[in-house]
Amino acid sequence: MTYNAAIANISRDEFDQLMAIVRKPPDEARPRTPEDLWRQSYKEKQQRKIILGFQQDLFDAKPRTHFRRNAPAPHVERPPNETIEAKLARIAGDPHATFGPQRADRPATLTPEEKAAIIRGAANWLRVSQRVRIIDAPGCVDPAFGPQRFLGRAGAIWRLCSQSFAEHCYVFLDPVGGERTFKIEMVELRDLEPLA
C-alpha cells in the first residue's frame, strides 16, 4: 500500500506509523501453561467422543458426519411457565429484575464478606480440570432462557475467573442429548458441587 496525497485523510507521518504497525512481525506466542495443554487435550477428547465417524458421498459432495447421541439431560423440577402479564406484574418496580426473582434462601447479590467465605470454602477443590455438578442456579425472569437450564449437569472446571469475578468460574459441560457444540458456561462457585 502506498501513500496517495490526493485521497488521503491523514498525514504522511501518520500513514508511515500505521504501516509500520501493520508490517511489524507478530509477537512471539506466550509459552503454553499446563492448564492450556489440558484444555486442548480435553477439548480434543470430547470432540472424539461425540463423533462416530464420517460417510463419504459417492458423487464428491461433502462427507456426512455422524454424531453419537448422548445421555439425556437430568430432569429437574422447574417452576411452571408464567404468562407475560404475570411476569411483568411480578417484576414491576423491581430494580433488580434482571437478576431474577428474589429467593429467601439465596440472595441475588453477595456482600464482599459472603464472596470471600464462598471462595475460602471452595479453596480445597477449586482448580482447572476438577469435575463438578451444577446443583443450584439464581432465580431468573424466564426459566426457559436462564442458567436453570443447566441444573443437574456435570462438567469440568475450564477456567478460573479474574479477581473481579473471583466467586465464579467457567465450566465445560458434558454434552447431553443431541448436543453437537461445546457448552462453556460461567457459574457461581456456590452453585457447584465437586465430584470425585
Backbone bond lengths (Angstrom), bond angles and torsions (degrees), N, CA, C in turn:
res aa  C-N    CA-C-N  psi(-1)  N-CA   C-N-CA  omega(-1)  CA-C   N-CA-C  phi
1 M - - - 1.443 - - 1.524 107.52 -
2 T 1.293 115.62 133.68 1.465 120.41 -179.40 1.520 109.32 -116.70
3 Y 1.325 115.50 157.08 1.461 121.89 -178.98 1.523 108.95 -81.08
4 N 1.337 116.87 128.97 1.460 122.29 177.27 1.520 107.45 -121.73
5 A 1.347 116.66 108.01 1.461 121.94 -175.56 1.520 112.18 -65.29
6 A 1.330 117.89 -23.56 1.463 120.61 -177.41 1.526 112.13 -70.41
7 I 1.301 117.68 -30.06 1.472 120.01 -177.87 1.522 113.53 -117.36
8 A 1.322 117.58 -2.10 1.465 121.25 -175.77 1.515 111.26 -74.20
9 N 1.332 115.35 143.26 1.466 120.00 174.70 1.528 111.01 -114.13
10 I 1.326 117.06 12.46 1.467 122.97 174.19 1.520 108.20 -131.60
11 S 1.335 115.57 163.96 1.472 119.27 -179.33 1.520 110.40 -76.94
12 R 1.327 115.21 166.84 1.467 121.14 179.77 1.531 110.96 -63.03
13 D 1.340 117.33 -37.61 1.468 120.64 179.37 1.529 111.55 -64.83
14 E 1.342 116.44 -44.34 1.465 119.40 177.86 1.525 111.12 -62.61
15 F 1.344 115.82 -40.03 1.461 120.07 178.31 1.529 110.60 -61.43
16 D 1.330 116.81 -44.09 1.466 120.46 179.78 1.527 111.44 -63.86
17 Q 1.355 116.98 -38.78 1.462 120.15 177.70 1.526 111.11 -64.54
18 L 1.331 116.90 -43.93 1.459 120.38 179.61 1.529 111.54 -64.70
19 M 1.312 117.23 -41.06 1.460 120.36 -179.58 1.535 110.94 -68.96
20 A 1.341 116.72 -31.49 1.467 119.42 176.00 1.521 110.13 -64.24
21 I 1.346 116.69 -38.30 1.465 120.71 177.81 1.522 110.11 -66.54
22 V 1.331 117.34 -43.60 1.465 121.61 -178.40 1.522 111.12 -64.54
23 R 1.333 117.14 -40.21 1.465 120.70 -175.83 1.524 114.22 -85.46
24 K 1.322 116.61 -5.92 1.462 120.68 -179.76 1.531 109.62 -64.69
25 P 1.318 118.21 136.46 1.478 118.62 178.82 1.527 109.90 -65.77
26 P 1.325 116.78 152.60 1.475 118.91 -178.93 1.521 111.58 -64.29
27 D 1.325 114.10 150.49 1.466 119.57 176.73 1.520 109.37 -65.59
28 E 1.301 115.08 153.79 1.461 118.76 176.52 1.525 108.96 -69.01
29 A 1.309 115.16 140.34 1.461 119.82 179.83 1.526 109.80 -66.15
30 R 1.318 114.96 143.66 1.465 118.12 178.24 1.524 108.87 -68.46
31 P 1.305 117.24 151.96 1.469 118.71 179.41 1.529 110.32 -63.46
32 R 1.303 115.91 143.75 1.462 120.76 -178.06 1.523 110.01 -79.54
33 T 1.315 115.07 134.87 1.459 121.25 -179.89 1.527 109.55 -86.34
34 P 1.323 117.87 164.96 1.470 119.16 174.67 1.524 112.45 -57.86
35 E 1.339 117.54 -33.03 1.468 120.21 177.12 1.522 111.00 -65.63
36 D 1.335 117.12 -40.17 1.468 120.26 177.03 1.526 110.92 -61.85
37 L 1.311 116.30 -43.25 1.463 120.25 179.82 1.529 110.72 -65.35
38 W 1.339 117.00 -40.35 1.463 119.80 178.08 1.524 110.28 -63.58
39 R 1.360 117.43 -44.30 1.460 120.45 -179.36 1.534 111.04 -59.77
40 Q 1.328 116.81 -41.68 1.461 120.00 -179.85 1.532 110.89 -64.85
41 S 1.323 116.90 -47.02 1.466 119.08 -178.17 1.524 111.14 -68.12
42 Y 1.339 118.37 -36.79 1.461 121.04 -179.98 1.528 110.62 -66.17
43 K 1.332 116.08 -42.21 1.463 119.95 -179.93 1.532 110.48 -64.61
44 E 1.337 117.09 -41.04 1.467 120.32 177.97 1.529 110.88 -64.81
45 K 1.329 116.56 -40.04 1.466 120.24 178.99 1.529 110.88 -64.11
46 Q 1.340 117.05 -42.49 1.461 120.66 178.13 1.531 110.95 -64.36
47 Q 1.335 116.86 -37.42 1.460 120.44 178.74 1.528 110.61 -65.01
48 R 1.342 116.61 -42.26 1.473 119.98 178.61 1.525 111.09 -65.47
49 K 1.330 117.27 -31.29 1.460 120.95 -179.50 1.522 112.60 -67.07
50 I 1.339 117.28 -38.94 1.459 118.86 -173.26 1.522 113.28 -87.29
51 I 1.337 118.59 -15.92 1.462 119.96 -179.73 1.517 109.76 -97.63
52 L 1.349 115.19 123.10 1.464 120.47 176.58 1.517 111.52 -81.25
53 G 1.314 116.52 -40.51 1.455 119.78 -179.36 1.511 111.32 169.17
54 F 1.341 114.26 -174.27 1.455 121.32 -177.78 1.527 108.46 -125.70
55 Q 1.313 116.05 145.03 1.457 121.33 178.32 1.520 107.93 -119.41
56 Q 1.325 116.53 117.92 1.455 121.15 179.22 1.527 109.87 -73.55
57 D 1.322 116.45 145.60 1.454 121.45 177.34 1.525 109.05 -88.63
58 L 1.313 117.41 144.26 1.464 121.47 -178.86 1.524 112.84 -69.88
59 F 1.334 117.24 -23.16 1.455 120.26 -174.11 1.531 112.08 -114.69
60 D 1.296 117.02 36.10 1.472 124.18 173.81 1.528 114.67 62.53
61 A 1.313 117.86 24.63 1.466 119.59 171.79 1.534 108.05 -81.00
62 K 1.309 116.18 176.43 1.467 119.78 179.63 1.523 109.63 -61.64
63 P 1.334 117.22 142.45 1.466 118.05 175.64 1.530 110.47 -66.99
64 R 1.299 115.36 150.99 1.467 121.23 -179.79 1.530 108.68 -95.64
65 T 1.338 115.69 133.47 1.461 121.31 178.99 1.516 108.86 -96.60
66 H 1.336 116.43 132.06 1.461 121.27 177.54 1.524 108.27 -106.26
67 F 1.328 115.81 127.83 1.454 121.72 -176.53 1.526 110.41 -106.84
68 R 1.316 115.01 148.36 1.465 121.66 176.66 1.527 108.84 -79.12
69 R 1.308 116.31 139.40 1.467 119.94 175.49 1.525 107.19 -85.58
70 N 1.310 115.75 129.54 1.463 121.73 -177.54 1.519 110.72 -90.20
71 A 1.304 115.13 169.63 1.468 120.37 175.35 1.522 108.81 -62.02
72 P 1.328 118.42 148.54 1.468 119.47 179.72 1.530 111.29 -67.17
73 A 1.320 114.94 159.33 1.466 120.19 178.30 1.525 109.05 -67.14
74 P 1.332 117.83 147.63 1.464 119.67 178.29 1.524 110.27 -62.90
75 H 1.321 115.77 142.72 1.471 120.21 179.56 1.523 108.80 -83.15
76 V 1.301 115.47 126.57 1.464 121.86 178.82 1.515 107.38 -127.05
77 E 1.325 115.83 133.11 1.465 119.92 178.55 1.521 109.18 -66.47
78 R 1.311 115.96 126.71 1.451 121.56 178.12 1.522 108.67 -118.48
79 P 1.324 116.86 154.77 1.466 117.92 177.66 1.528 110.01 -64.63
80 P 1.329 117.39 151.25 1.470 119.06 179.86 1.525 110.97 -64.02
81 N 1.328 116.08 152.77 1.460 120.80 179.29 1.518 110.77 -65.54
82 E 1.321 115.04 137.91 1.460 121.05 177.77 1.527 109.05 -96.89
83 T 1.295 115.26 159.52 1.460 118.97 172.27 1.523 107.88 -78.31
84 I 1.324 116.49 161.92 1.470 120.76 179.02 1.526 110.39 -60.30
85 E 1.306 117.23 -40.81 1.475 120.47 -179.13 1.532 110.60 -63.20
86 A 1.337 116.87 -41.09 1.464 120.22 179.39 1.526 110.72 -66.08
87 K 1.327 117.22 -38.87 1.476 120.41 177.78 1.522 110.37 -63.56
88 L 1.336 116.41 -46.87 1.461 119.18 -179.31 1.517 111.53 -63.41
89 A 1.333 117.55 -37.39 1.469 120.76 177.83 1.529 110.31 -66.98
90 R 1.333 117.03 -37.71 1.464 120.56 -178.43 1.522 111.99 -68.46
91 I 1.329 118.17 -37.08 1.470 120.28 -175.04 1.523 112.87 -99.37
92 A 1.311 118.53 5.44 1.466 121.24 -179.11 1.525 110.66 -59.62
93 G 1.320 115.62 127.58 1.455 121.23 176.98 1.517 115.24 74.95
94 D 1.313 118.78 5.74 1.468 122.18 -179.19 1.521 109.30 -94.44
95 P 1.347 119.18 112.56 1.461 120.20 -178.90 1.531 112.90 -69.43
96 H 1.333 117.35 -17.71 1.463 120.88 -179.85 1.535 111.67 -101.93
97 A 1.316 117.72 23.61 1.471 120.83 -175.69 1.521 111.93 -62.00
98 T 1.327 118.33 -30.30 1.465 119.46 -179.80 1.519 111.75 -68.00
99 F 1.322 117.78 -20.37 1.457 120.97 178.70 1.529 111.60 -87.22
100 G 1.310 117.56 0.76 1.451 120.96 178.76 1.510 111.59 93.46
101 P 1.319 115.96 169.87 1.463 119.51 -179.09 1.525 111.38 -66.50
102 Q 1.300 114.78 146.22 1.466 120.01 178.88 1.526 110.23 -67.31
103 R 1.324 115.40 143.84 1.460 121.04 174.76 1.514 108.41 -121.14
104 A 1.319 116.11 141.69 1.463 120.08 -178.53 1.523 111.14 -66.48
105 D 1.338 117.79 -34.12 1.464 121.33 -176.65 1.518 113.46 -90.11
106 R 1.333 118.45 -1.69 1.458 120.44 -175.20 1.531 109.70 -149.62
107 P 1.331 117.53 107.81 1.463 118.46 177.13 1.531 110.45 -69.29
108 A 1.338 116.30 143.58 1.468 120.44 -178.54 1.518 111.17 -68.36
109 T 1.314 118.47 -38.94 1.462 121.97 178.22 1.525 108.37 -121.61
110 L 1.310 115.38 146.69 1.464 121.34 -176.83 1.515 111.22 -105.72
111 T 1.322 115.80 149.29 1.458 120.93 172.93 1.531 108.31 -78.07
112 P 1.318 118.08 161.46 1.474 119.34 177.69 1.534 113.18 -57.89
113 E 1.336 117.36 -33.52 1.461 120.21 178.77 1.531 110.69 -67.79
114 E 1.334 116.62 -41.61 1.468 120.14 178.39 1.529 111.15 -65.17
115 K 1.337 116.38 -40.42 1.464 119.74 177.31 1.525 110.86 -61.32
116 A 1.335 116.42 -44.69 1.468 120.43 -179.99 1.527 110.60 -62.78
117 A 1.340 117.32 -38.66 1.467 119.95 179.09 1.528 111.18 -65.79
118 I 1.333 118.01 -39.59 1.468 121.44 178.45 1.519 110.45 -65.04
119 I 1.328 117.29 -41.98 1.470 121.12 179.99 1.524 110.52 -66.05
120 R 1.347 117.57 -41.46 1.470 120.63 177.41 1.519 110.85 -63.82
121 G 1.329 117.37 -38.77 1.461 121.29 -179.75 1.516 112.89 -66.75
122 A 1.323 117.44 -27.26 1.467 121.07 -178.74 1.528 112.42 -96.17
123 A 1.317 117.60 0.12 1.465 120.41 -173.13 1.525 113.60 -61.44
124 N 1.336 118.32 -30.43 1.470 119.26 -175.86 1.530 112.97 -81.96
125 W 1.338 119.45 -12.20 1.468 120.04 178.37 1.526 113.98 -126.49
126 L 1.315 118.08 -8.66 1.463 121.60 -175.31 1.528 110.79 -78.17
127 R 1.330 115.65 103.32 1.465 121.76 176.76 1.516 108.38 -157.00
128 V 1.301 115.74 157.24 1.458 120.67 177.14 1.524 108.19 -64.03
129 S 1.317 116.76 138.60 1.473 127.56 179.86 1.525 113.37 86.39
130 Q 1.328 119.43 -3.29 1.466 121.65 177.25 1.529 109.05 -68.38
131 R 1.330 117.17 130.74 1.466 121.52 176.78 1.528 108.81 -76.63
132 V 1.334 116.67 133.99 1.462 122.57 -178.04 1.526 110.04 -139.17
133 R 1.340 114.44 164.04 1.467 121.58 174.29 1.524 107.21 -128.27
134 I 1.329 116.56 141.10 1.462 121.66 177.81 1.529 107.61 -85.19
135 I 1.325 116.16 117.09 1.464 120.48 -174.93 1.520 113.51 -109.37
136 D 1.312 118.08 -12.89 1.453 120.81 -178.97 1.519 108.40 -152.64
137 A 1.311 115.92 165.61 1.463 121.41 178.29 1.516 108.01 -154.08
138 P 1.325 116.57 153.27 1.460 118.13 177.91 1.521 110.28 -67.10
139 G 1.318 115.79 155.67 1.454 119.10 174.29 1.518 109.08 -63.86
140 C 1.303 116.97 148.52 1.454 119.19 -178.79 1.521 109.81 -132.82
141 V 1.315 115.22 158.36 1.449 120.64 -179.10 1.522 110.01 -65.46
142 D 1.328 117.08 -41.39 1.463 121.01 179.11 1.524 108.45 -129.30
143 P 1.330 118.91 106.92 1.469 121.21 -176.77 1.523 114.29 -60.42
144 A 1.326 117.97 -20.87 1.458 119.99 -179.78 1.523 111.51 -70.14
145 F 1.342 118.03 -21.28 1.452 120.36 -176.48 1.523 113.28 -121.35
146 G 1.297 119.04 1.73 1.455 121.30 -176.09 1.511 112.91 -90.46
147 P 1.314 115.80 -177.20 1.465 120.72 179.66 1.523 113.32 -68.03
148 Q 1.336 117.62 -9.23 1.461 119.84 178.44 1.521 112.16 -67.33
149 R 1.335 117.51 -14.70 1.470 120.58 177.06 1.518 111.44 -60.42
150 F 1.332 117.46 -24.48 1.458 121.29 -173.69 1.524 113.38 -101.89
151 L 1.341 117.70 8.73 1.467 120.06 178.99 1.526 110.54 -58.70
152 G 1.321 116.05 135.24 1.457 121.66 178.26 1.511 114.53 84.75
153 R 1.330 118.25 -8.67 1.458 120.88 -177.87 1.525 110.32 -80.60
154 A 1.314 114.92 147.47 1.469 121.54 178.82 1.522 109.19 -107.30
155 G 1.304 115.24 162.36 1.463 120.90 178.79 1.515 109.88 -176.60
156 A 1.329 114.77 -166.35 1.456 121.29 179.07 1.522 108.89 -124.37
157 I 1.323 115.90 145.62 1.467 119.34 177.06 1.523 107.44 -67.13
158 W 1.313 115.20 121.55 1.454 122.40 -174.15 1.527 110.90 -91.31
159 R 1.314 116.35 -44.49 1.463 120.40 -176.69 1.519 108.88 -156.28
160 L 1.320 116.56 143.84 1.464 121.34 174.38 1.523 108.28 -88.17
161 C 1.314 116.82 151.57 1.456 120.98 -177.74 1.525 110.84 -89.47
162 S 1.328 115.19 167.46 1.461 121.33 178.84 1.524 110.06 -71.53
163 Q 1.314 116.13 178.80 1.463 120.77 -178.83 1.524 112.28 -62.50
164 S 1.331 117.33 -26.90 1.465 119.88 179.35 1.524 111.43 -64.09
165 F 1.333 116.97 -33.62 1.457 122.63 179.92 1.526 109.69 -124.73
166 A 1.311 116.85 47.11 1.462 121.01 -174.62 1.524 112.68 -63.88
167 E 1.344 117.68 -21.60 1.465 120.12 179.95 1.533 111.45 -88.56
168 H 1.331 117.83 12.74 1.458 123.80 177.56 1.527 109.84 -123.43
169 C 1.318 116.25 164.78 1.460 122.06 169.56 1.523 107.83 -154.29
170 Y 1.321 116.26 165.63 1.458 121.15 177.40 1.523 108.34 -96.82
171 V 1.330 115.86 135.35 1.459 121.83 -178.95 1.529 108.62 -119.04
172 F 1.335 116.42 127.50 1.465 123.26 174.60 1.521 105.97 -87.15
173 L 1.331 116.70 106.71 1.461 121.32 -174.10 1.525 111.27 -80.68
174 D 1.322 115.53 141.49 1.459 120.49 174.63 1.524 108.41 -66.87
175 P 1.329 117.55 142.68 1.475 118.69 179.88 1.524 111.29 -69.82
176 V 1.319 115.29 146.35 1.471 121.57 176.39 1.521 108.20 -129.34
177 G 1.321 116.06 153.66 1.455 121.19 176.90 1.517 112.42 56.85
178 G 1.309 117.15 -128.81 1.462 122.20 -178.40 1.519 113.25 -99.31
179 E 1.327 118.67 21.38 1.469 120.08 -179.42 1.517 110.84 -62.85
180 R 1.317 115.54 135.24 1.457 121.06 178.23 1.518 112.09 -118.89
181 T 1.320 116.76 -13.10 1.457 120.21 -179.92 1.523 109.53 -106.84
182 F 1.321 115.26 153.75 1.452 120.78 -179.98 1.524 109.77 -76.00
183 K 1.313 116.11 141.76 1.458 121.85 177.45 1.527 107.56 -115.38
184 I 1.317 116.07 115.35 1.455 122.15 175.63 1.525 106.01 -120.46
185 E 1.316 116.05 112.11 1.461 121.56 -173.02 1.524 111.44 -118.12
186 M 1.328 115.61 144.86 1.461 121.33 174.84 1.524 107.80 -84.48
187 V 1.326 116.49 124.00 1.468 121.71 -174.30 1.528 108.41 -130.65
188 E 1.325 115.67 144.98 1.460 119.96 175.73 1.528 109.57 -73.72
189 L 1.322 116.79 145.61 1.469 121.49 -179.95 1.517 111.94 -61.79
190 R 1.333 117.37 -32.92 1.469 119.53 -179.21 1.528 112.18 -68.62
191 D 1.326 117.11 -14.19 1.455 121.48 -179.92 1.528 112.93 -95.06
192 L 1.323 117.64 1.87 1.460 121.38 -175.42 1.521 111.77 -109.82
193 E 1.318 114.37 148.30 1.460 121.70 175.28 1.525 106.66 -126.43
194 P 1.337 118.59 123.46 1.470 119.30 -179.74 1.528 111.13 -69.29
195 L 1.315 115.99 143.12 1.462 122.06 176.10 1.521 108.24 -107.93
196 A 1.305 116.12 151.52 1.479 120.31 -178.91 1.498 111.46 -70.50
